[in-house]
Amino acid sequence: MWVPDSEGILHMVDLLDVEPEDTPVPFFNGEKDVDLMLYTQNNPSSPEYILQSDPSKSPSFNPANPTRFVLHGWTSSYKQMDPIRKAYIDTGKNWNVVLVDWHSPASSEYSISKRNSRRVGEYLAEVIQHLVANRGLRLDDVYIIGHSLGGQAAGVAGNRLGGQVARVVGLDAAAPLFGTTSEKNRLDPTDAKVVQGIHTNGGLLGWKDPLGDVDFFPNGGSSQAGCILDVSGACAHNRSPTYYAESVVSQDFVGAECDSYSKYKKGTCSGNVHAPMGEWTDSSITGNFYLNTNSKSPYAQGNTGL
């Protein structure tokens, strides 16, 4: 299949080229290949760097505040996820926002970057363990949020932490080459106390089926309003982090629990359960939720999207 990179350039991916998933990753060095960039209200735009070898190097980190680790996808960098950083800072609340920049391991051909994403998740788990041991971080205060390959890496990190982080969010978690991957090496419901999936290009670039405790399917989960002639799926795939950034400052992405998008559109959902998608989804909510969005920002429709 053809998979677009972050610039929209198409690359051929052989879906039969599936190597053993625990194949060693040569030359990977977490501290050199992955930057963990900390932003807080004290340093909203100039990051401090969290180092596994010396966690004390990030003086603005406050373990009393909620911590959000945010991972980008294939051929991208932290800049793709910067709107999420800005959204958290713009709330005026105190957060530890950590953009996980793994652009070098993410810039190889897709099959190699897929393999690298596992090591990125494992390295992130190691750093989080160090923050727990040395800085007083509580896993109950941690969300790990990842887009595309970063969504799968987020699941690996959660798995290596024993599923004890508060939440892992897969933003259209990558599908190509993950169909036969074991659950320990991809996002699944055991990776956190709550796993949330947001599906925007399911069946092409993103995972189609529910993969969490709660899954949201904006506009049905495969194509997105405003993405015209989106043959490659890139526009729809990249909407998920955009929606998440908006969800941080708005609870207006209101989804309805339903058996299918067709029933949702007909208004024949069997129950009356509604929930906001994204940052503010209550941890008790489970099931599959559908909603519509606008074709441009602001994307959330509030209750009118029901």
C-alpha positions as CSV (number, residue, x, y, z in Angstrom):
1,M,0.0,0.0,0.0
2,W,1.0,3.6,-0.4
3,V,1.5,5.5,2.9
4,P,2.0,9.3,2.9
5,D,4.7,10.9,5.1
6,S,4.3,14.1,7.0
7,E,4.8,16.1,3.8
8,G,2.1,14.1,1.9
9,I,4.7,12.3,-0.2
10,L,3.6,8.7,-0.9
11,H,5.8,5.8,0.0
12,M,5.2,2.1,-0.9
13,V,4.9,-0.2,2.1
14,D,4.9,-3.9,1.6
15,L,2.3,-5.3,4.0
16,L,3.8,-8.7,3.6
17,D,7.2,-7.5,4.8
18,V,6.6,-8.3,8.5
19,E,9.7,-9.2,10.4
20,P,9.7,-10.8,13.9
21,E,8.4,-8.0,16.1
22,D,11.1,-8.4,18.7
23,T,13.9,-8.0,16.2
24,P,16.7,-6.0,17.9
25,V,16.9,-2.3,16.9
26,P,20.6,-1.6,16.1
27,F,22.2,1.7,17.0
28,F,19.2,3.0,19.0
29,N,20.3,5.2,21.8
30,G,17.3,6.7,23.7
31,E,19.1,9.6,25.2
32,K,20.6,10.6,21.9
33,D,17.7,9.7,19.6
34,V,14.8,10.9,21.8
35,D,14.3,14.4,23.3
36,L,11.8,14.9,26.1
37,M,10.9,18.5,26.0
38,L,9.3,19.9,29.2
39,Y,6.9,22.9,29.1
40,T,5.1,24.4,32.1
41,Q,3.6,27.7,33.0
42,N,7.1,28.7,34.2
43,N,8.6,27.9,30.7
44,P,5.6,27.9,28.3
45,S,7.6,28.2,25.1
46,S,11.3,27.4,25.9
47,P,11.7,23.7,26.8
48,E,13.7,22.1,29.5
49,Y,15.1,18.7,28.6
50,I,14.4,15.6,30.8
51,L,17.3,13.3,30.8
52,Q,17.1,9.7,32.0
53,S,20.7,10.0,33.2
54,D,19.9,13.1,35.3
55,P,16.2,13.7,35.9
56,S,17.1,16.7,38.1
57,K,18.1,18.7,35.0
58,S,14.5,19.8,34.6
59,P,13.9,22.1,37.6
60,S,10.4,23.3,36.4
61,F,9.0,19.7,36.6
62,N,6.5,19.6,39.5
63,P,5.3,16.1,40.4
64,A,2.2,17.7,42.0
65,N,0.9,18.7,38.6
66,P,-0.7,16.5,36.0
67,T,1.9,15.2,33.4
68,R,1.2,14.7,29.7
69,F,3.7,13.0,27.4
70,V,2.9,13.6,23.7
71,L,4.4,11.7,20.8
72,H,4.3,12.5,17.1
73,G,4.0,10.1,14.2
74,W,6.0,8.9,11.2
75,T,8.5,11.3,9.5
76,S,7.3,14.1,11.8
77,S,8.7,15.9,14.8
78,Y,7.6,17.6,18.0
79,K,6.4,20.5,15.9
80,Q,3.4,18.4,14.7
81,M,2.2,18.1,18.3
82,D,3.0,21.7,19.3
83,P,-0.7,22.8,19.1
84,I,-1.4,20.3,21.9
85,R,1.4,21.9,24.0
86,K,-0.1,25.4,23.3
87,A,-3.6,24.2,24.2
88,Y,-2.5,23.0,27.6
89,I,-0.5,26.1,28.3
90,D,-3.5,28.3,27.2
91,T,-5.7,26.8,29.8
92,G,-3.7,28.7,32.4
93,K,-3.6,25.6,34.6
94,N,-0.4,24.0,35.9
95,W,0.7,21.0,33.8
96,N,3.9,19.2,33.0
97,V,3.7,18.9,29.2
98,V,6.4,16.8,27.7
99,L,6.7,16.7,23.9
100,V,8.5,13.5,23.0
101,D,10.6,14.3,19.9
102,W,11.8,11.1,18.2
103,H,12.2,12.6,14.7
104,S,15.4,10.7,13.8
105,P,14.1,7.2,14.5
106,A,10.8,8.2,12.9
107,S,12.4,9.3,9.6
108,S,13.5,5.9,8.3
109,E,11.4,3.9,5.9
110,Y,8.1,2.9,7.4
111,S,8.9,-0.7,8.4
112,I,12.1,0.5,10.2
113,S,10.3,3.4,11.9
114,K,7.6,0.9,13.1
115,R,10.4,-1.2,14.7
116,N,11.9,2.0,16.2
117,S,8.6,3.0,17.7
118,R,8.7,0.0,20.0
119,R,12.1,1.1,21.4
120,V,10.9,4.7,21.7
121,G,8.0,3.4,23.9
122,E,10.3,1.3,26.0
123,Y,12.7,4.2,26.5
124,L,9.9,6.5,27.5
125,A,8.8,4.0,30.1
126,E,12.3,3.9,31.5
127,V,12.4,7.7,31.8
128,I,9.0,7.7,33.5
129,Q,10.2,5.1,35.9
130,H,13.2,7.3,36.7
131,L,10.8,10.3,37.3
132,V,8.8,8.1,39.7
133,A,11.8,7.0,41.6
134,N,13.7,10.3,41.6
135,R,11.2,13.1,41.3
136,G,8.1,11.8,42.9
137,L,6.0,11.5,39.8
138,R,2.7,9.5,40.3
139,L,1.5,7.3,37.5
140,D,-2.0,8.2,38.4
141,D,-1.2,11.7,37.1
142,V,0.2,10.6,33.8
143,Y,-1.4,10.6,30.3
144,I,0.6,9.3,27.3
145,I,-0.8,10.6,24.1
146,G,0.5,9.5,20.7
147,H,-0.4,10.0,17.0
148,S,-0.1,7.3,14.4
149,L,3.2,5.4,15.1
150,G,3.4,7.5,18.2
151,G,0.1,6.1,19.3
152,Q,1.5,2.6,19.1
153,A,4.7,3.7,21.0
154,A,2.4,5.2,23.7
155,G,0.8,1.8,24.1
156,V,4.2,0.1,24.4
157,A,5.2,2.6,27.1
158,G,2.0,1.9,29.0
159,N,2.6,-1.8,28.7
160,R,6.1,-1.6,30.1
161,L,4.8,0.4,33.0
162,G,2.4,-2.4,33.9
163,G,-0.7,-0.6,32.6
164,Q,-0.6,1.6,35.7
165,V,-0.6,5.1,34.1
166,A,-3.9,6.9,34.3
167,R,-4.5,7.1,30.6
168,V,-3.1,6.3,27.2
169,V,-4.6,8.0,24.2
170,G,-4.1,6.7,20.6
171,L,-4.7,9.5,18.1
172,D,-5.5,7.4,15.0
173,A,-3.0,4.8,16.0
174,A,-1.1,3.4,13.0
175,A,-2.5,0.4,11.3
176,P,0.0,-0.6,8.5
177,L,2.1,-3.6,9.6
178,F,0.5,-3.8,13.0
179,G,-2.2,-6.4,12.1
180,T,-0.3,-9.4,13.4
181,T,1.6,-7.5,16.2
182,S,1.1,-8.9,19.7
183,E,-0.7,-6.8,22.2
184,K,2.4,-6.1,24.3
185,N,3.9,-4.3,21.3
186,R,0.9,-2.2,20.2
187,L,-1.8,-0.2,21.8
188,D,-4.5,-2.3,23.6
189,P,-6.9,-1.8,26.5
190,T,-4.5,-3.2,29.1
191,D,-1.9,-0.5,28.6
192,A,-3.4,2.0,31.1
193,K,-6.1,2.3,33.6
194,V,-8.0,3.9,30.8
195,V,-7.2,3.6,27.1
196,Q,-8.9,5.9,24.7
197,G,-8.8,5.7,20.9
198,I,-9.7,8.5,18.6
199,H,-10.2,7.1,15.0
200,T,-10.1,9.5,12.1
201,N,-8.8,7.4,9.2
202,G,-9.6,3.9,10.3
203,G,-9.1,1.2,7.8
204,L,-6.4,3.0,5.8
205,L,-3.6,4.7,7.9
206,G,-5.3,4.3,11.2
207,W,-6.6,1.4,13.3
208,K,-10.2,0.7,12.3
209,D,-11.6,-1.3,15.2
210,P,-12.0,-0.3,18.8
211,L,-8.7,-0.6,20.7
212,G,-9.4,1.0,24.0
213,D,-11.9,1.1,26.9
214,V,-13.5,4.0,25.2
215,D,-13.3,4.8,21.4
216,F,-14.5,7.8,19.5
217,F,-15.3,7.8,15.8
218,P,-15.6,11.4,14.6
219,N,-17.6,11.5,11.3
220,G,-17.7,7.7,11.4
221,G,-13.9,7.3,12.0
222,S,-12.6,6.8,8.4
223,S,-12.9,10.2,6.6
224,Q,-13.3,13.7,8.0
225,A,-15.4,16.7,7.1
226,G,-13.4,19.2,5.1
227,C,-10.9,16.7,3.8
228,I,-11.6,16.9,0.1
229,L,-10.2,14.3,-2.3
230,D,-8.3,12.7,0.5
231,V,-7.2,9.7,-1.4
232,S,-4.1,9.0,0.6
233,G,-5.9,9.6,3.9
234,A,-3.3,12.1,5.1
235,C,-5.8,14.9,5.9
236,A,-8.1,12.6,7.9
237,H,-5.2,10.9,9.7
238,N,-3.8,14.2,10.8
239,R,-7.1,15.5,12.1
240,S,-6.8,13.5,15.3
241,P,-4.1,15.6,17.0
242,T,-5.9,18.7,15.8
243,Y,-9.1,17.5,17.5
244,Y,-7.3,16.6,20.6
245,A,-5.7,20.0,20.9
246,E,-9.1,21.6,20.7
247,S,-10.5,19.1,23.2
248,V,-8.0,20.4,25.8
249,V,-9.7,23.9,25.8
250,S,-13.2,22.8,24.9
251,Q,-15.5,20.0,26.0
252,D,-17.7,20.4,23.0
253,F,-16.7,17.3,21.1
254,V,-19.8,15.5,22.5
255,G,-20.1,11.9,21.4
256,A,-23.1,9.5,21.7
257,E,-22.6,5.9,22.6
258,C,-24.0,3.9,19.6
259,D,-23.6,0.5,17.9
260,S,-22.7,2.1,14.5
261,Y,-22.3,5.4,12.7
262,S,-25.3,4.6,10.5
263,K,-27.5,4.2,13.6
264,Y,-26.0,7.4,15.0
265,K,-26.9,9.3,11.8
266,K,-30.4,7.9,11.9
267,G,-30.8,8.8,15.6
268,T,-31.6,5.2,16.6
269,C,-28.8,4.7,19.2
270,S,-30.2,2.3,21.9
271,G,-29.0,4.3,24.9
272,N,-28.7,7.9,26.1
273,V,-25.0,8.0,27.1
274,H,-23.0,11.0,26.0
275,A,-19.3,12.0,26.7
276,P,-16.8,14.6,25.6
277,M,-14.0,13.3,23.4
278,G,-10.4,13.9,24.3
279,E,-8.8,15.3,27.4
280,W,-11.8,15.6,29.6
281,T,-13.5,12.2,29.0
282,D,-14.5,10.8,32.4
283,S,-12.5,7.8,33.4
284,S,-15.7,5.8,34.1
285,I,-16.9,6.0,30.5
286,T,-16.6,3.0,28.3
287,G,-17.9,2.0,24.9
288,N,-17.9,3.3,21.3
289,F,-19.0,6.9,20.7
290,Y,-19.9,8.7,17.5
291,L,-20.0,12.4,16.7
292,N,-19.9,14.8,13.8
293,T,-17.5,17.7,13.4
294,N,-17.3,21.0,11.5
295,S,-15.2,21.1,8.4
296,K,-12.9,23.8,9.8
297,S,-11.8,25.1,13.1
298,P,-13.5,25.2,15.6
299,Y,-14.3,21.6,14.8
300,A,-16.4,20.8,17.8
301,Q,-20.1,21.1,17.4
302,G,-21.2,20.7,21.0
303,N,-24.6,19.2,21.5
304,T,-25.6,20.2,17.9
305,G,-23.3,17.4,16.7
306,L,-25.5,14.7,18.3
